Amino acid sequence: MSRLGIHAAKIETIREQRGLTPAGFRTDGTDPEAATKEAMLQELYHRANARLPSGLFD
C-alpha cells in the first residue's frame, strides 16, 4: 500500500486532473506562489541584514 493509503486512487485522479505529477508538482513549470516566495525571501534577507553589526562591509 502506498503512503496515501486507501485514498491513493482518489488523490492521484485529482492530481492528474490538475496537471500535476504523481508527486504533486506542476508539469508546466510554473509556480503560482513565486511572487509570495520571493517577497518572503527578501524580507528574510532584510531582517538578517538588520542584525549585522554596522561597518561590517565598509
mmJSON file of the N, C-alpha and C atoms, coordinates in Angstrom:
{"data_MODEL":{"atom_site":{
"group_PDB":["ATOM","ATOM","ATOM","ATOM","ATOM","ATOM","ATOM","ATOM","ATOM","ATOM","ATOM","ATOM","ATOM","ATOM","ATOM","ATOM","ATOM","ATOM","ATOM","ATOM","ATOM","ATOM","ATOM","ATOM","ATOM","ATOM","ATOM","ATOM","ATOM","ATOM","ATOM","ATOM","ATOM","ATOM","ATOM","ATOM","ATOM","ATOM","ATOM","ATOM","ATOM","ATOM","ATOM","ATOM","ATOM","ATOM","ATOM","ATOM","ATOM","ATOM","ATOM","ATOM","ATOM","ATOM","ATOM","ATOM","ATOM","ATOM","ATOM","ATOM","ATOM","ATOM","ATOM","ATOM","ATOM","ATOM","ATOM","ATOM","ATOM","ATOM","ATOM","ATOM","ATOM","ATOM","ATOM","ATOM","ATOM","ATOM","ATOM","ATOM","ATOM","ATOM","ATOM","ATOM","ATOM","ATOM","ATOM","ATOM","ATOM","ATOM","ATOM","ATOM","ATOM","ATOM","ATOM","ATOM","ATOM","ATOM","ATOM","ATOM","ATOM","ATOM","ATOM","ATOM","ATOM","ATOM","ATOM","ATOM","ATOM","ATOM","ATOM","ATOM","ATOM","ATOM","ATOM","ATOM","ATOM","ATOM","ATOM","ATOM","ATOM","ATOM","ATOM","ATOM","ATOM","ATOM","ATOM","ATOM","ATOM","ATOM","ATOM","ATOM","ATOM","ATOM","ATOM","ATOM","ATOM","ATOM","ATOM","ATOM","ATOM","ATOM","ATOM","ATOM","ATOM","ATOM","ATOM","ATOM","ATOM","ATOM","ATOM","ATOM","ATOM","ATOM","ATOM","ATOM","ATOM","ATOM","ATOM","ATOM","ATOM","ATOM","ATOM","ATOM","ATOM","ATOM","ATOM","ATOM","ATOM","ATOM","ATOM","ATOM","ATOM","ATOM"],
"id":[1,2,3,4,5,6,7,8,9,10,11,12,13,14,15,16,17,18,19,20,21,22,23,24,25,26,27,28,29,30,31,32,33,34,35,36,37,38,39,40,41,42,43,44,45,46,47,48,49,50,51,52,53,54,55,56,57,58,59,60,61,62,63,64,65,66,67,68,69,70,71,72,73,74,75,76,77,78,79,80,81,82,83,84,85,86,87,88,89,90,91,92,93,94,95,96,97,98,99,100,101,102,103,104,105,106,107,108,109,110,111,112,113,114,115,116,117,118,119,120,121,122,123,124,125,126,127,128,129,130,131,132,133,134,135,136,137,138,139,140,141,142,143,144,145,146,147,148,149,150,151,152,153,154,155,156,157,158,159,160,161,162,163,164,165,166,167,168,169,170,171,172,173,174],
"type_symbol":["N","C","C","N","C","C","N","C","C","N","C","C","N","C","C","N","C","C","N","C","C","N","C","C","N","C","C","N","C","C","N","C","C","N","C","C","N","C","C","N","C","C","N","C","C","N","C","C","N","C","C","N","C","C","N","C","C","N","C","C","N","C","C","N","C","C","N","C","C","N","C","C","N","C","C","N","C","C","N","C","C","N","C","C","N","C","C","N","C","C","N","C","C","N","C","C","N","C","C","N","C","C","N","C","C","N","C","C","N","C","C","N","C","C","N","C","C","N","C","C","N","C","C","N","C","C","N","C","C","N","C","C","N","C","C","N","C","C","N","C","C","N","C","C","N","C","C","N","C","C","N","C","C","N","C","C","N","C","C","N","C","C","N","C","C","N","C","C","N","C","C","N","C","C"],
"label_atom_id":["N","CA","C","N","CA","C","N","CA","C","N","CA","C","N","CA","C","N","CA","C","N","CA","C","N","CA","C","N","CA","C","N","CA","C","N","CA","C","N","CA","C","N","CA","C","N","CA","C","N","CA","C","N","CA","C","N","CA","C","N","CA","C","N","CA","C","N","CA","C","N","CA","C","N","CA","C","N","CA","C","N","CA","C","N","CA","C","N","CA","C","N","CA","C","N","CA","C","N","CA","C","N","CA","C","N","CA","C","N","CA","C","N","CA","C","N","CA","C","N","CA","C","N","CA","C","N","CA","C","N","CA","C","N","CA","C","N","CA","C","N","CA","C","N","CA","C","N","CA","C","N","CA","C","N","CA","C","N","CA","C","N","CA","C","N","CA","C","N","CA","C","N","CA","C","N","CA","C","N","CA","C","N","CA","C","N","CA","C","N","CA","C","N","CA","C","N","CA","C","N","CA","C"],
"label_alt_id":[null,null,null,null,null,null,null,null,null,null,null,null,null,null,null,null,null,null,null,null,null,null,null,null,null,null,null,null,null,null,null,null,null,null,null,null,null,null,null,null,null,null,null,null,null,null,null,null,null,null,null,null,null,null,null,null,null,null,null,null,null,null,null,null,null,null,null,null,null,null,null,null,null,null,null,null,null,null,null,null,null,null,null,null,null,null,null,null,null,null,null,null,null,null,null,null,null,null,null,null,null,null,null,null,null,null,null,null,null,null,null,null,null,null,null,null,null,null,null,null,null,null,null,null,null,null,null,null,null,null,null,null,null,null,null,null,null,null,null,null,null,null,null,null,null,null,null,null,null,null,null,null,null,null,null,null,null,null,null,null,null,null,null,null,null,null,null,null,null,null,null,null,null,null],
"label_comp_id":["MET","MET","MET","SER","SER","SER","ARG","ARG","ARG","LEU","LEU","LEU","GLY","GLY","GLY","ILE","ILE","ILE","HIS","HIS","HIS","ALA","ALA","ALA","ALA","ALA","ALA","LYS","LYS","LYS","ILE","ILE","ILE","GLU","GLU","GLU","THR","THR","THR","ILE","ILE","ILE","ARG","ARG","ARG","GLU","GLU","GLU","GLN","GLN","GLN","ARG","ARG","ARG","GLY","GLY","GLY","LEU","LEU","LEU","THR","THR","THR","PRO","PRO","PRO","ALA","ALA","ALA","GLY","GLY","GLY","PHE","PHE","PHE","ARG","ARG","ARG","THR","THR","THR","ASP","ASP","ASP","GLY","GLY","GLY","THR","THR","THR","ASP","ASP","ASP","PRO","PRO","PRO","GLU","GLU","GLU","ALA","ALA","ALA","ALA","ALA","ALA","THR","THR","THR","LYS","LYS","LYS","GLU","GLU","GLU","ALA","ALA","ALA","MET","MET","MET","LEU","LEU","LEU","GLN","GLN","GLN","GLU","GLU","GLU","LEU","LEU","LEU","TYR","TYR","TYR","HIS","HIS","HIS","ARG","ARG","ARG","ALA","ALA","ALA","ASN","ASN","ASN","ALA","ALA","ALA","ARG","ARG","ARG","LEU","LEU","LEU","PRO","PRO","PRO","SER","SER","SER","GLY","GLY","GLY","LEU","LEU","LEU","PHE","PHE","PHE","ASP","ASP","ASP"],
"label_asym_id":["A","A","A","A","A","A","A","A","A","A","A","A","A","A","A","A","A","A","A","A","A","A","A","A","A","A","A","A","A","A","A","A","A","A","A","A","A","A","A","A","A","A","A","A","A","A","A","A","A","A","A","A","A","A","A","A","A","A","A","A","A","A","A","A","A","A","A","A","A","A","A","A","A","A","A","A","A","A","A","A","A","A","A","A","A","A","A","A","A","A","A","A","A","A","A","A","A","A","A","A","A","A","A","A","A","A","A","A","A","A","A","A","A","A","A","A","A","A","A","A","A","A","A","A","A","A","A","A","A","A","A","A","A","A","A","A","A","A","A","A","A","A","A","A","A","A","A","A","A","A","A","A","A","A","A","A","A","A","A","A","A","A","A","A","A","A","A","A","A","A","A","A","A","A"],
"label_entity_id":["1","1","1","1","1","1","1","1","1","1","1","1","1","1","1","1","1","1","1","1","1","1","1","1","1","1","1","1","1","1","1","1","1","1","1","1","1","1","1","1","1","1","1","1","1","1","1","1","1","1","1","1","1","1","1","1","1","1","1","1","1","1","1","1","1","1","1","1","1","1","1","1","1","1","1","1","1","1","1","1","1","1","1","1","1","1","1","1","1","1","1","1","1","1","1","1","1","1","1","1","1","1","1","1","1","1","1","1","1","1","1","1","1","1","1","1","1","1","1","1","1","1","1","1","1","1","1","1","1","1","1","1","1","1","1","1","1","1","1","1","1","1","1","1","1","1","1","1","1","1","1","1","1","1","1","1","1","1","1","1","1","1","1","1","1","1","1","1","1","1","1","1","1","1"],
"label_seq_id":[1,1,1,2,2,2,3,3,3,4,4,4,5,5,5,6,6,6,7,7,7,8,8,8,9,9,9,10,10,10,11,11,11,12,12,12,13,13,13,14,14,14,15,15,15,16,16,16,17,17,17,18,18,18,19,19,19,20,20,20,21,21,21,22,22,22,23,23,23,24,24,24,25,25,25,26,26,26,27,27,27,28,28,28,29,29,29,30,30,30,31,31,31,32,32,32,33,33,33,34,34,34,35,35,35,36,36,36,37,37,37,38,38,38,39,39,39,40,40,40,41,41,41,42,42,42,43,43,43,44,44,44,45,45,45,46,46,46,47,47,47,48,48,48,49,49,49,50,50,50,51,51,51,52,52,52,53,53,53,54,54,54,55,55,55,56,56,56,57,57,57,58,58,58],
"pdbx_PDB_ins_code":[null,null,null,null,null,null,null,null,null,null,null,null,null,null,null,null,null,null,null,null,null,null,null,null,null,null,null,null,null,null,null,null,null,null,null,null,null,null,null,null,null,null,null,null,null,null,null,null,null,null,null,null,null,null,null,null,null,null,null,null,null,null,null,null,null,null,null,null,null,null,null,null,null,null,null,null,null,null,null,null,null,null,null,null,null,null,null,null,null,null,null,null,null,null,null,null,null,null,null,null,null,null,null,null,null,null,null,null,null,null,null,null,null,null,null,null,null,null,null,null,null,null,null,null,null,null,null,null,null,null,null,null,null,null,null,null,null,null,null,null,null,null,null,null,null,null,null,null,null,null,null,null,null,null,null,null,null,null,null,null,null,null,null,null,null,null,null,null,null,null,null,null,null,null],
"Cartn_x":[0.847,0.0,0.892,0.479,1.271,1.091,1.858,1.764,0.461,-0.287,-1.562,-2.706,-2.424,-3.409,-4.612,-5.762,-6.988,-7.45,-6.897,-7.293,-6.38,-5.45,-4.444,-5.058,-5.997,-6.588,-7.295,-8.016,-8.737,-7.757,-6.708,-5.718,-4.978,-4.606,-3.899,-4.779,-6.069,-7.001,-7.096,-7.191,-7.253,-5.972,-4.837,-3.56,-3.506,-3.965,-3.986,-4.889,-6.056,-6.994,-6.399,-5.594,-4.988,-3.656,-3.237,-1.991,-0.754,-0.839,0.29,0.965,2.208,2.925,2.41,2.763,2.345,2.819,3.888,4.392,3.682,2.831,2.082,2.682,3.696,4.31,3.656,3.688,3.117,3.993,3.365,4.114,4.473,3.852,4.127,5.261,5.849,6.997,6.666,5.389,5.023,4.88,4.955,4.788,3.892,2.611,1.699,2.058,2.868,3.262,4.666,5.22,6.593,6.768,5.832,5.951,5.913,5.056,4.963,6.265,6.802,8.057,9.199,9.239,10.293,10.191,8.978,8.785,9.203,8.886,9.279,10.793,11.439,12.893,13.548,13.02,13.566,13.406,12.269,12.055,13.041,13.3,14.267,15.65,16.073,17.372,17.405,16.325,16.261,16.433,15.736,15.834,17.225,17.806,19.154,20.171,20.054,20.983,20.846,19.642,19.421,20.119,20.403,21.06,22.588,23.127,24.578,25.157,26.351,26.977,27.254,27.119,27.377,28.861,29.164,30.544,31.167,30.403,30.951,31.453,30.753,31.123,31.626,32.078,32.588,33.97],
"Cartn_y":[-1.176,0.0,1.238,2.253,3.475,4.308,5.346,6.201,6.984,7.0,7.698,6.833,5.568,4.669,4.437,4.349,3.999,5.123,6.319,7.464,7.675,6.77,6.954,7.146,6.314,6.413,7.751,8.193,9.469,10.638,10.617,11.695,11.718,10.564,10.501,10.998,10.701,11.187,12.701,13.261,14.723,15.361,14.771,15.312,15.298,14.211,14.133,15.208,15.426,16.437,17.836,18.074,19.393,19.548,18.534,18.61,18.508,17.732,17.567,16.224,16.136,14.866,13.983,12.701,11.838,12.337,13.126,13.682,14.982,15.511,16.717,18.004,17.914,19.1,19.459,20.735,21.177,20.71,20.315,19.819,20.922,22.095,23.178,24.086,23.82,24.573,25.911,26.219,27.487,27.328,28.439,28.445,29.621,29.371,30.471,31.26,30.708,31.386,31.974,32.074,32.561,33.966,34.876,36.243,36.282,35.469,35.419,34.892,33.839,33.261,34.264,34.997,35.982,37.096,37.566,38.608,38.117,36.886,36.324,36.217,35.817,35.701,37.067,38.084,39.426,39.943,39.659,40.071,39.348,38.084,37.325,37.962,38.299,38.952,40.312,41.059,42.377,42.244,41.303,41.11,40.633,39.744,39.257,40.382,41.2,42.32,43.334,43.527,44.484,44.048,42.787,42.274,42.287,42.567,42.606,43.847,43.749,44.931,45.999,47.263,48.344,48.37,48.781,48.878,47.57,46.506,45.196,45.129,45.776,45.687,46.996,47.912,49.202,49.076],
"Cartn_z":[0.0,0.0,0.0,-0.748,-0.817,0.449,0.538,1.723,1.761,0.657,0.624,1.149,1.356,1.928,1.049,1.672,0.947,0.019,0.163,-0.648,-1.858,-2.087,-3.132,-4.505,-4.885,-6.224,-6.409,-5.405,-5.484,-5.61,-4.808,-4.834,-6.162,-6.667,-7.942,-9.082,-9.044,-10.066,-10.023,-8.839,-8.692,-9.209,-8.901,-9.38,-10.901,-11.519,-12.979,-13.57,-12.977,-13.464,-13.384,-12.393,-12.209,-12.93,-13.675,-14.421,-13.57,-12.491,-11.592,-11.807,-11.409,-11.455,-10.319,-10.303,-9.195,-7.832,-7.812,-6.555,-6.181,-7.07,-6.768,-7.303,-8.163,-8.737,-10.065,-10.419,-11.687,-12.837,-13.934,-15.079,-16.059,-15.94,-16.883,-16.44,-15.286,-14.814,-14.179,-13.99,-13.38,-11.872,-11.186,-9.737,-9.373,-9.089,-8.797,-7.535,-6.684,-5.45,-5.531,-6.72,-6.867,-6.304,-6.565,-6.077,-4.546,-3.95,-2.495,-1.899,-2.494,-2.004,-2.128,-3.24,-3.452,-2.409,-2.128,-1.123,0.259,0.583,1.877,1.981,0.895,0.897,1.068,0.381,0.522,1.955,2.568,3.962,4.884,4.625,5.41,5.317,4.092,3.908,4.606,4.5,5.136,6.651,7.249,8.699,9.108,8.303,8.619,8.52,7.474,7.307,8.426,8.938,10.021,11.305,11.461,12.663,12.569,11.396,11.253,11.91,12.426,13.035,11.973,12.358,11.412,11.065,9.837,9.383,8.966,8.947,8.625,7.183,6.267,4.851,4.286,5.12,4.626,4.066],
"occupancy":[1.0,1.0,1.0,1.0,1.0,1.0,1.0,1.0,1.0,1.0,1.0,1.0,1.0,1.0,1.0,1.0,1.0,1.0,1.0,1.0,1.0,1.0,1.0,1.0,1.0,1.0,1.0,1.0,1.0,1.0,1.0,1.0,1.0,1.0,1.0,1.0,1.0,1.0,1.0,1.0,1.0,1.0,1.0,1.0,1.0,1.0,1.0,1.0,1.0,1.0,1.0,1.0,1.0,1.0,1.0,1.0,1.0,1.0,1.0,1.0,1.0,1.0,1.0,1.0,1.0,1.0,1.0,1.0,1.0,1.0,1.0,1.0,1.0,1.0,1.0,1.0,1.0,1.0,1.0,1.0,1.0,1.0,1.0,1.0,1.0,1.0,1.0,1.0,1.0,1.0,1.0,1.0,1.0,1.0,1.0,1.0,1.0,1.0,1.0,1.0,1.0,1.0,1.0,1.0,1.0,1.0,1.0,1.0,1.0,1.0,1.0,1.0,1.0,1.0,1.0,1.0,1.0,1.0,1.0,1.0,1.0,1.0,1.0,1.0,1.0,1.0,1.0,1.0,1.0,1.0,1.0,1.0,1.0,1.0,1.0,1.0,1.0,1.0,1.0,1.0,1.0,1.0,1.0,1.0,1.0,1.0,1.0,1.0,1.0,1.0,1.0,1.0,1.0,1.0,1.0,1.0,1.0,1.0,1.0,1.0,1.0,1.0,1.0,1.0,1.0,1.0,1.0,1.0,1.0,1.0,1.0,1.0,1.0,1.0],
"B_iso_or_equiv":[0.0,0.0,0.0,0.0,0.0,0.0,0.0,0.0,0.0,0.0,0.0,0.0,0.0,0.0,0.0,0.0,0.0,0.0,0.0,0.0,0.0,0.0,0.0,0.0,0.0,0.0,0.0,0.0,0.0,0.0,0.0,0.0,0.0,0.0,0.0,0.0,0.0,0.0,0.0,0.0,0.0,0.0,0.0,0.0,0.0,0.0,0.0,0.0,0.0,0.0,0.0,0.0,0.0,0.0,0.0,0.0,0.0,0.0,0.0,0.0,0.0,0.0,0.0,0.0,0.0,0.0,0.0,0.0,0.0,0.0,0.0,0.0,0.0,0.0,0.0,0.0,0.0,0.0,0.0,0.0,0.0,0.0,0.0,0.0,0.0,0.0,0.0,0.0,0.0,0.0,0.0,0.0,0.0,0.0,0.0,0.0,0.0,0.0,0.0,0.0,0.0,0.0,0.0,0.0,0.0,0.0,0.0,0.0,0.0,0.0,0.0,0.0,0.0,0.0,0.0,0.0,0.0,0.0,0.0,0.0,0.0,0.0,0.0,0.0,0.0,0.0,0.0,0.0,0.0,0.0,0.0,0.0,0.0,0.0,0.0,0.0,0.0,0.0,0.0,0.0,0.0,0.0,0.0,0.0,0.0,0.0,0.0,0.0,0.0,0.0,0.0,0.0,0.0,0.0,0.0,0.0,0.0,0.0,0.0,0.0,0.0,0.0,0.0,0.0,0.0,0.0,0.0,0.0,0.0,0.0,0.0,0.0,0.0,0.0],
"pdbx_formal_charge":[null,null,null,null,null,null,null,null,null,null,null,null,null,null,null,null,null,null,null,null,null,null,null,null,null,null,null,null,null,null,null,null,null,null,null,null,null,null,null,null,null,null,null,null,null,null,null,null,null,null,null,null,null,null,null,null,null,null,null,null,null,null,null,null,null,null,null,null,null,null,null,null,null,null,null,null,null,null,null,null,null,null,null,null,null,null,null,null,null,null,null,null,null,null,null,null,null,null,null,null,null,null,null,null,null,null,null,null,null,null,null,null,null,null,null,null,null,null,null,null,null,null,null,null,null,null,null,null,null,null,null,null,null,null,null,null,null,null,null,null,null,null,null,null,null,null,null,null,null,null,null,null,null,null,null,null,null,null,null,null,null,null,null,null,null,null,null,null,null,null,null,null,null,null],
"auth_seq_id":[1,1,1,2,2,2,3,3,3,4,4,4,5,5,5,6,6,6,7,7,7,8,8,8,9,9,9,10,10,10,11,11,11,12,12,12,13,13,13,14,14,14,15,15,15,16,16,16,17,17,17,18,18,18,19,19,19,20,20,20,21,21,21,22,22,22,23,23,23,24,24,24,25,25,25,26,26,26,27,27,27,28,28,28,29,29,29,30,30,30,31,31,31,32,32,32,33,33,33,34,34,34,35,35,35,36,36,36,37,37,37,38,38,38,39,39,39,40,40,40,41,41,41,42,42,42,43,43,43,44,44,44,45,45,45,46,46,46,47,47,47,48,48,48,49,49,49,50,50,50,51,51,51,52,52,52,53,53,53,54,54,54,55,55,55,56,56,56,57,57,57,58,58,58],
"auth_comp_id":["MET","MET","MET","SER","SER","SER","ARG","ARG","ARG","LEU","LEU","LEU","GLY","GLY","GLY","ILE","ILE","ILE","HIS","HIS","HIS","ALA","ALA","ALA","ALA","ALA","ALA","LYS","LYS","LYS","ILE","ILE","ILE","GLU","GLU","GLU","THR","THR","THR","ILE","ILE","ILE","ARG","ARG","ARG","GLU","GLU","GLU","GLN","GLN","GLN","ARG","ARG","ARG","GLY","GLY","GLY","LEU","LEU","LEU","THR","THR","THR","PRO","PRO","PRO","ALA","ALA","ALA","GLY","GLY","GLY","PHE","PHE","PHE","ARG","ARG","ARG","THR","THR","THR","ASP","ASP","ASP","GLY","GLY","GLY","THR","THR","THR","ASP","ASP","ASP","PRO","PRO","PRO","GLU","GLU","GLU","ALA","ALA","ALA","ALA","ALA","ALA","THR","THR","THR","LYS","LYS","LYS","GLU","GLU","GLU","ALA","ALA","ALA","MET","MET","MET","LEU","LEU","LEU","GLN","GLN","GLN","GLU","GLU","GLU","LEU","LEU","LEU","TYR","TYR","TYR","HIS","HIS","HIS","ARG","ARG","ARG","ALA","ALA","ALA","ASN","ASN","ASN","ALA","ALA","ALA","ARG","ARG","ARG","LEU","LEU","LEU","PRO","PRO","PRO","SER","SER","SER","GLY","GLY","GLY","LEU","LEU","LEU","PHE","PHE","PHE","ASP","ASP","ASP"],
"auth_asym_id":["A","A","A","A","A","A","A","A","A","A","A","A","A","A","A","A","A","A","A","A","A","A","A","A","A","A","A","A","A","A","A","A","A","A","A","A","A","A","A","A","A","A","A","A","A","A","A","A","A","A","A","A","A","A","A","A","A","A","A","A","A","A","A","A","A","A","A","A","A","A","A","A","A","A","A","A","A","A","A","A","A","A","A","A","A","A","A","A","A","A","A","A","A","A","A","A","A","A","A","A","A","A","A","A","A","A","A","A","A","A","A","A","A","A","A","A","A","A","A","A","A","A","A","A","A","A","A","A","A","A","A","A","A","A","A","A","A","A","A","A","A","A","A","A","A","A","A","A","A","A","A","A","A","A","A","A","A","A","A","A","A","A","A","A","A","A","A","A","A","A","A","A","A","A"],
"auth_atom_id":["N","CA","C","N","CA","C","N","CA","C","N","CA","C","N","CA","C","N","CA","C","N","CA","C","N","CA","C","N","CA","C","N","CA","C","N","CA","C","N","CA","C","N","CA","C","N","CA","C","N","CA","C","N","CA","C","N","CA","C","N","CA","C","N","CA","C","N","CA","C","N","CA","C","N","CA","C","N","CA","C","N","CA","C","N","CA","C","N","CA","C","N","CA","C","N","CA","C","N","CA","C","N","CA","C","N","CA","C","N","CA","C","N","CA","C","N","CA","C","N","CA","C","N","CA","C","N","CA","C","N","CA","C","N","CA","C","N","CA","C","N","CA","C","N","CA","C","N","CA","C","N","CA","C","N","CA","C","N","CA","C","N","CA","C","N","CA","C","N","CA","C","N","CA","C","N","CA","C","N","CA","C","N","CA","C","N","CA","C","N","CA","C","N","CA","C","N","CA","C","N","CA","C"],
"pdbx_PDB_model_num":[1,1,1,1,1,1,1,1,1,1,1,1,1,1,1,1,1,1,1,1,1,1,1,1,1,1,1,1,1,1,1,1,1,1,1,1,1,1,1,1,1,1,1,1,1,1,1,1,1,1,1,1,1,1,1,1,1,1,1,1,1,1,1,1,1,1,1,1,1,1,1,1,1,1,1,1,1,1,1,1,1,1,1,1,1,1,1,1,1,1,1,1,1,1,1,1,1,1,1,1,1,1,1,1,1,1,1,1,1,1,1,1,1,1,1,1,1,1,1,1,1,1,1,1,1,1,1,1,1,1,1,1,1,1,1,1,1,1,1,1,1,1,1,1,1,1,1,1,1,1,1,1,1,1,1,1,1,1,1,1,1,1,1,1,1,1,1,1,1,1,1,1,1,1]
}}}
